[in-house]
């Protein structure tokens, strides 16, 4: 009976998914839906008018769309990688974070690839990529990697939900879950009763999926990095591109995890679940990653600076010239390489709110760094152009691109809002399983005894 009470308590602590949507919930959904509709309107205009209404031109063929694509895919692979490591390492304090990480992975893999499609001048020919793929093309392998990772991550996410679906099914009366929700939870639970055989098979499946997802995420994001690194263009061609991409992904994933934790802690009163220690542990992880990031960046650019060629010199001038990208470069480097050590590393400034604020600024800084990795490089051709129009070389995103960017962010947030209304945002069953006291096993043994009587 104590296990039953404990299960009900944890479910009720995360009761937002049980409650009927209130007025504030509908307002949030409406605002996000409006932003998405504005993005769809911009998309229709882009399809009708072509890329002429965007800032992309002959030189800068990639812009904000590719920046979003690279950045969001990094978040997805980071979520999968971190969740897999936490699971296999059996990190007890990280159990409440597992579901958020997996949701980040799946939602990012849905939203991110959309931005690569927005770069296509003839989107109606997209099916040719599936019908006539060129095996030697890195884009083909990137497509395979994204689809494979999405399938694995959706299956992995569903496996982690099975125990909670069974808990919701068995507690549906006490939680006042009736009608379609009760039937749906019963269907999705797949008859799970926490028997030793079922538990062993499910745990083995989760271990296998976690072990598969870790290398899959690293390989998939490395393939994306090699699209840049294997190009001879100055600023991209580097052996460090792939490891630098993976490091940046983990860095941004930790920052986003802190932000989402804080939002749910405030909105759903989950102070007992997402404790101060969670923020401190992840905050210290930000500090360590910022030091690694600074080291990687210094190693890359000190090498380029020491062996300056004409094109590399012009690119480096763009990063240092405050009339071009010097301001963006300086601010972004400060945010991602130094700020966490100052705010989080020093105890005088360290607090939950300061850690969250640092995470927001780090995430913004990492996006700017992705922008600086793509746009200035495309604005720096191999040979100086003698006669050109300013708009041919220099890129400036239009409202079309910004509205589609905001629409993608809105869709990502909307997915989380809807998912939170469907099932607990924390893995209840995982939190009931503790060393020496598996309350989930006790709960199901009690149920089976009572049903026999």
URQUI-V390047 format. One record per residue. RES is the residue in one letter. PHI is phi in whole degrees, 0 to 359 (* if undefined). D_LAST is the distance of its C-alpha to the last C-alpha in Angstrom with 2 decimals. Layout:
# URQUI-V390047
res->RES phi->PHI d_last->D_LAST
res->RES phi->PHI d_last->D_LAST
This chain:
# URQUI-V390047
res->X phi->* d_last->15.32
res->X phi->297 d_last->18.97
res->X phi->295 d_last->18.82
res->X phi->299 d_last->17.49
res->X phi->297 d_last->20.41
res->X phi->298 d_last->22.81
res->X phi->297 d_last->22.07
res->X phi->297 d_last->22.61
res->X phi->298 d_last->25.74
res->X phi->294 d_last->27.25
res->X phi->294 d_last->26.63
res->X phi->287 d_last->28.17
res->X phi->295 d_last->31.07
res->X phi->251 d_last->31.95
res->X phi->278 d_last->31.32
res->X phi->300 d_last->34.59
res->X phi->287 d_last->32.99
res->X phi->275 d_last->30.66
res->X phi->294 d_last->33.49
res->X phi->291 d_last->35.74
res->X phi->303 d_last->39.15
res->X phi->266 d_last->41.58
res->X phi->297 d_last->45.33
res->X phi->297 d_last->46.11
res->X phi->298 d_last->43.86
res->X phi->294 d_last->45.72
res->X phi->296 d_last->49.06
res->X phi->300 d_last->48.31
res->X phi->297 d_last->47.29
res->X phi->296 d_last->50.39
res->X phi->298 d_last->52.75
res->X phi->296 d_last->51.39
res->X phi->296 d_last->51.61
res->X phi->297 d_last->55.23
res->X phi->297 d_last->56.13
res->X phi->293 d_last->54.63
res->X phi->295 d_last->56.60
res->X phi->298 d_last->59.80
res->X phi->296 d_last->59.15
res->X phi->295 d_last->58.69
res->X phi->297 d_last->61.97
res->X phi->297 d_last->63.67
res->X phi->296 d_last->62.29
res->X phi->299 d_last->63.74
res->X phi->298 d_last->67.09
res->X phi->293 d_last->67.03
res->X phi->294 d_last->66.35
res->X phi->287 d_last->69.19
res->X phi->272 d_last->71.72
res->X phi->87 d_last->70.79
res->X phi->289 d_last->70.78
res->X phi->298 d_last->74.02
res->X phi->271 d_last->72.13
res->X phi->257 d_last->70.37
res->X phi->273 d_last->72.11
res->X phi->284 d_last->71.85
res->X phi->224 d_last->75.18
res->X phi->299 d_last->76.83
res->X phi->280 d_last->76.61
res->X phi->269 d_last->73.35
res->X phi->279 d_last->71.28
res->X phi->242 d_last->68.09
res->X phi->219 d_last->67.32
res->X phi->299 d_last->64.44
res->X phi->301 d_last->62.27
res->X phi->290 d_last->62.38
res->X phi->301 d_last->61.97
res->X phi->296 d_last->58.71
res->X phi->301 d_last->57.62
res->X phi->296 d_last->58.21
res->X phi->294 d_last->56.76
res->X phi->290 d_last->53.52
res->X phi->297 d_last->52.86
res->X phi->300 d_last->53.31
res->X phi->297 d_last->50.52
res->X phi->294 d_last->48.19
res->X phi->293 d_last->48.98
res->X phi->295 d_last->48.73
res->X phi->301 d_last->45.23
res->X phi->293 d_last->44.09
res->X phi->296 d_last->45.99
res->X phi->294 d_last->44.79
res->X phi->297 d_last->41.12
res->X phi->296 d_last->41.31
res->X phi->295 d_last->42.97
res->X phi->301 d_last->40.50
res->X phi->293 d_last->37.56
res->X phi->292 d_last->39.08
res->X phi->279 d_last->40.41
res->X phi->54 d_last->36.97
res->X phi->282 d_last->38.66
res->X phi->296 d_last->36.01
res->X phi->291 d_last->37.99
res->X phi->270 d_last->38.59
res->X phi->302 d_last->34.98
res->X phi->295 d_last->35.33
res->X phi->269 d_last->38.50
res->X phi->300 d_last->37.23
res->X phi->292 d_last->36.32
res->X phi->300 d_last->39.59
res->X phi->298 d_last->41.53
res->X phi->288 d_last->39.93
res->X phi->293 d_last->40.50
res->X phi->303 d_last->44.10
res->X phi->300 d_last->44.48
res->X phi->292 d_last->43.30
res->X phi->294 d_last->45.07
res->X phi->292 d_last->48.26
res->X phi->291 d_last->48.29
res->X phi->277 d_last->48.14
res->X phi->281 d_last->50.84
res->X phi->304 d_last->53.17
res->X phi->299 d_last->54.35
res->X phi->300 d_last->55.36
res->X phi->290 d_last->58.31
res->X phi->290 d_last->59.75
res->X phi->290 d_last->59.87
res->X phi->290 d_last->61.87
res->X phi->275 d_last->64.61
res->X phi->285 d_last->65.17
res->X phi->286 d_last->68.37
res->X phi->233 d_last->67.21
res->X phi->298 d_last->63.41
res->X phi->292 d_last->63.52
res->X phi->264 d_last->64.32
res->X phi->300 d_last->61.12
res->X phi->299 d_last->59.75
res->X phi->296 d_last->62.60
res->X phi->294 d_last->60.91
res->X phi->270 d_last->58.11
res->X phi->279 d_last->60.41
res->X phi->231 d_last->63.25
res->X phi->288 d_last->62.01
res->X phi->260 d_last->64.50
res->X phi->295 d_last->62.79
res->X phi->275 d_last->65.44
res->X phi->274 d_last->64.74
res->X phi->298 d_last->62.75
res->X phi->294 d_last->61.48
res->X phi->298 d_last->59.80
res->X phi->292 d_last->58.02
res->X phi->295 d_last->57.08
res->X phi->298 d_last->55.52
res->X phi->298 d_last->53.55
res->X phi->296 d_last->52.39
res->X phi->295 d_last->51.23
res->X phi->295 d_last->49.32
res->X phi->297 d_last->47.71
res->X phi->295 d_last->46.70
res->X phi->297 d_last->45.30
res->X phi->297 d_last->43.09
res->X phi->300 d_last->41.81
res->X phi->290 d_last->41.20
res->X phi->295 d_last->39.32
res->X phi->297 d_last->37.00
res->X phi->299 d_last->36.60
res->X phi->298 d_last->35.84
res->X phi->295 d_last->33.20
res->X phi->301 d_last->31.47
res->X phi->288 d_last->31.30
res->X phi->274 d_last->29.70
res->X phi->302 d_last->26.78
res->X phi->298 d_last->24.49
res->X phi->289 d_last->25.47
res->X phi->299 d_last->24.95
res->X phi->293 d_last->21.34
res->X phi->298 d_last->20.99
res->X phi->294 d_last->22.68
res->X phi->298 d_last->20.51
res->X phi->280 d_last->17.26
res->X phi->249 d_last->19.07
res->X phi->298 d_last->21.01
res->X phi->291 d_last->19.75
res->X phi->290 d_last->20.51
res->X phi->264 d_last->23.76
res->X phi->60 d_last->24.70
res->X phi->258 d_last->25.17
res->X phi->231 d_last->25.32
res->X phi->68 d_last->27.41
res->X phi->295 d_last->29.19
res->X phi->291 d_last->28.12
res->X phi->296 d_last->24.39
res->X phi->294 d_last->25.24
res->X phi->293 d_last->27.66
res->X phi->297 d_last->25.38
res->X phi->296 d_last->22.80
res->X phi->293 d_last->25.72
res->X phi->288 d_last->27.24
res->X phi->288 d_last->24.10
res->X phi->57 d_last->24.40
res->X phi->72 d_last->20.69
res->X phi->291 d_last->20.65
res->X phi->234 d_last->17.33
res->X phi->61 d_last->19.12
res->X phi->289 d_last->18.40
res->X phi->304 d_last->21.17
res->X phi->293 d_last->23.03
res->X phi->297 d_last->23.06
res->X phi->297 d_last->24.05
res->X phi->297 d_last->26.77
res->X phi->295 d_last->28.20
res->X phi->293 d_last->28.29
res->X phi->295 d_last->29.88
res->X phi->296 d_last->32.37
res->X phi->297 d_last->33.24
res->X phi->295 d_last->33.85
res->X phi->296 d_last->36.02
res->X phi->295 d_last->37.99
res->X phi->297 d_last->38.56
res->X phi->297 d_last->39.70
res->X phi->293 d_last->42.02
res->X phi->284 d_last->43.46
res->X phi->292 d_last->43.92
res->X phi->300 d_last->45.96
res->X phi->292 d_last->48.84
res->X phi->298 d_last->48.57
res->X phi->296 d_last->49.17
res->X phi->296 d_last->52.09
res->X phi->293 d_last->53.66
res->X phi->298 d_last->53.24
res->X phi->286 d_last->54.89
res->X phi->293 d_last->57.52
res->X phi->299 d_last->58.41
res->X phi->296 d_last->59.02
res->X phi->295 d_last->61.13
res->X phi->291 d_last->63.15
res->X phi->302 d_last->64.13
res->X phi->271 d_last->66.16
res->X phi->296 d_last->66.95
res->X phi->274 d_last->68.45
res->X phi->277 d_last->70.74
res->X phi->281 d_last->74.20
res->X phi->294 d_last->74.39
res->X phi->297 d_last->75.24
res->X phi->104 d_last->72.33
res->X phi->244 d_last->69.71
res->X phi->289 d_last->70.96
res->X phi->201 d_last->69.38
res->X phi->289 d_last->67.27
res->X phi->271 d_last->65.31
res->X phi->300 d_last->64.06
res->X phi->295 d_last->60.71
res->X phi->298 d_last->59.65
res->X phi->292 d_last->60.95
res->X phi->298 d_last->58.82
res->X phi->296 d_last->55.64
res->X phi->299 d_last->56.46
res->X phi->296 d_last->57.16
res->X phi->296 d_last->53.89
res->X phi->298 d_last->51.80
res->X phi->300 d_last->53.93
res->X phi->292 d_last->53.40
res->X phi->295 d_last->49.66
res->X phi->296 d_last->49.17
res->X phi->297 d_last->51.29
res->X phi->294 d_last->49.33
res->X phi->300 d_last->45.99
res->X phi->298 d_last->47.28
res->X phi->296 d_last->48.38
res->X phi->294 d_last->45.10
res->X phi->303 d_last->43.14
res->X phi->296 d_last->45.44
res->X phi->298 d_last->45.08
res->X phi->291 d_last->41.27
res->X phi->298 d_last->41.42
res->X phi->281 d_last->43.76
res->X phi->278 d_last->42.33
res->X phi->246 d_last->38.58
res->X phi->55 d_last->38.85
res->X phi->255 d_last->37.47
res->X phi->298 d_last->39.51
res->X phi->284 d_last->36.52
res->X phi->269 d_last->35.88
res->X phi->265 d_last->39.49
res->X phi->277 d_last->40.99
res->X phi->300 d_last->44.66
res->X phi->297 d_last->44.28
res->X phi->302 d_last->43.37
res->X phi->293 d_last->46.65
res->X phi->293 d_last->48.59
res->X phi->299 d_last->47.36
res->X phi->289 d_last->48.11
res->X phi->297 d_last->51.35
res->X phi->295 d_last->52.54
res->X phi->297 d_last->51.68
res->X phi->299 d_last->54.01
res->X phi->299 d_last->56.75
res->X phi->297 d_last->56.50
res->X phi->294 d_last->56.46
res->X phi->295 d_last->59.42
res->X phi->292 d_last->61.42
res->X phi->297 d_last->60.64
res->X phi->298 d_last->61.56
res->X phi->299 d_last->64.86
res->X phi->295 d_last->65.64
res->X phi->301 d_last->65.02
res->X phi->293 d_last->67.12
res->X phi->297 d_last->69.92
res->X phi->298 d_last->70.01
res->X phi->295 d_last->70.27
res->X phi->277 d_last->73.02
res->X phi->290 d_last->75.08
res->X phi->291 d_last->75.40
res->X phi->297 d_last->76.44
res->X phi->293 d_last->78.86
res->X phi->290 d_last->80.53
res->X phi->246 d_last->81.24
res->X phi->295 d_last->82.20
res->X phi->247 d_last->83.32
res->X phi->299 d_last->84.72
res->X phi->294 d_last->81.56
res->X phi->297 d_last->79.34
res->X phi->295 d_last->81.83
res->X phi->294 d_last->81.71
res->X phi->292 d_last->77.90
res->X phi->296 d_last->77.83
res->X phi->298 d_last->80.41
res->X phi->297 d_last->78.10
res->X phi->288 d_last->75.38
res->X phi->260 d_last->77.85
res->X phi->277 d_last->80.03
res->X phi->288 d_last->78.89
res->X phi->277 d_last->80.61
res->X phi->242 d_last->78.17
res->X phi->241 d_last->74.77
res->X phi->298 d_last->75.62
res->X phi->294 d_last->73.82
res->X phi->299 d_last->70.60
res->X phi->295 d_last->70.76
res->X phi->295 d_last->71.40
res->X phi->296 d_last->68.66
res->X phi->296 d_last->66.06
res->X phi->298 d_last->66.94
res->X phi->297 d_last->66.70
res->X phi->295 d_last->63.28
res->X phi->268 d_last->61.65
res->X phi->253 d_last->63.49
res->X phi->240 d_last->64.38
res->X phi->302 d_last->62.42
res->X phi->301 d_last->59.05
res->X phi->294 d_last->60.93
res->X phi->281 d_last->62.68
res->X phi->283 d_last->59.89
res->X phi->267 d_last->56.91
res->X phi->293 d_last->58.78
res->X phi->266 d_last->60.61
res->X phi->295 d_last->58.48
res->X phi->294 d_last->60.74
res->X phi->258 d_last->59.64
res->X phi->281 d_last->56.05
res->X phi->200 d_last->53.31
res->X phi->298 d_last->50.37
res->X phi->294 d_last->52.62
res->X phi->291 d_last->55.44
res->X phi->295 d_last->53.16
res->X phi->295 d_last->51.98
res->X phi->299 d_last->55.59
res->X phi->299 d_last->56.73
res->X phi->298 d_last->54.08
res->X phi->298 d_last->55.39
res->X phi->292 d_last->58.96
res->X phi->297 d_last->58.12
res->X phi->298 d_last->56.45
res->X phi->296 d_last->59.56
res->X phi->297 d_last->61.83
res->X phi->293 d_last->60.10
res->X phi->295 d_last->60.50
res->X phi->297 d_last->64.20
res->X phi->296 d_last->64.57
res->X phi->295 d_last->63.25
res->X phi->299 d_last->65.80
res->X phi->292 d_last->68.56
res->X phi->286 d_last->67.58
res->X phi->256 d_last->68.08
res->X phi->294 d_last->70.62
res->X phi->301 d_last->73.46
res->X phi->295 d_last->73.33
res->X phi->290 d_last->73.81
res->X phi->279 d_last->76.60
res->X phi->243 d_last->78.43
res->X phi->289 d_last->79.95
res->X phi->299 d_last->81.54
res->X phi->249 d_last->85.00
res->X phi->300 d_last->86.29
res->X phi->273 d_last->86.75
res->X phi->279 d_last->90.35
res->X phi->225 d_last->89.97
res->X phi->204 d_last->86.73
res->X phi->273 d_last->85.25
res->X phi->302 d_last->83.07
res->X phi->288 d_last->80.13
res->X phi->287 d_last->80.29
res->X phi->255 d_last->79.38
res->X phi->274 d_last->77.66
res->X phi->255 d_last->74.16
res->X phi->216 d_last->72.85
res->X phi->294 d_last->69.54
res->X phi->264 d_last->69.78
res->X phi->296 d_last->67.47
res->X phi->300 d_last->66.00
res->X phi->291 d_last->64.67
res->X phi->292 d_last->63.49
res->X phi->293 d_last->61.68
res->X phi->289 d_last->59.83
res->X phi->295 d_last->58.99
res->X phi->296 d_last->57.54
res->X phi->297 d_last->55.66
res->X phi->295 d_last->53.98
res->X phi->297 d_last->52.96
res->X phi->297 d_last->51.67
res->X phi->297 d_last->49.57
res->X phi->299 d_last->48.07
res->X phi->294 d_last->47.17
res->X phi->298 d_last->45.84
res->X phi->302 d_last->43.47
res->X phi->293 d_last->42.00
res->X phi->297 d_last->41.73
res->X phi->291 d_last->39.88
res->X phi->299 d_last->37.58
res->X phi->292 d_last->36.69
res->X phi->271 d_last->35.53
res->X phi->261 d_last->33.31
res->X phi->205 d_last->31.28
res->X phi->301 d_last->31.45
res->X phi->280 d_last->34.78
res->X phi->244 d_last->33.22
res->X phi->283 d_last->30.64
res->X phi->301 d_last->27.63
res->X phi->298 d_last->25.55
res->X phi->296 d_last->28.58
res->X phi->284 d_last->29.04
res->X phi->281 d_last->25.49
res->X phi->267 d_last->26.33
res->X phi->234 d_last->28.59
res->X phi->300 d_last->29.92
res->X phi->80 d_last->27.81
res->X phi->207 d_last->25.06
res->X phi->272 d_last->23.31
res->X phi->295 d_last->21.27
res->X phi->292 d_last->20.36
res->X phi->296 d_last->18.67
res->X phi->300 d_last->16.80
res->X phi->300 d_last->15.75
res->X phi->286 d_last->14.36
res->X phi->296 d_last->12.65
res->X phi->298 d_last->10.84
res->X phi->298 d_last->10.02
res->X phi->293 d_last->8.78
res->X phi->296 d_last->6.47
res->X phi->294 d_last->5.16
res->X phi->291 d_last->5.42
res->X phi->292 d_last->3.80
res->X phi->293 d_last->0.00
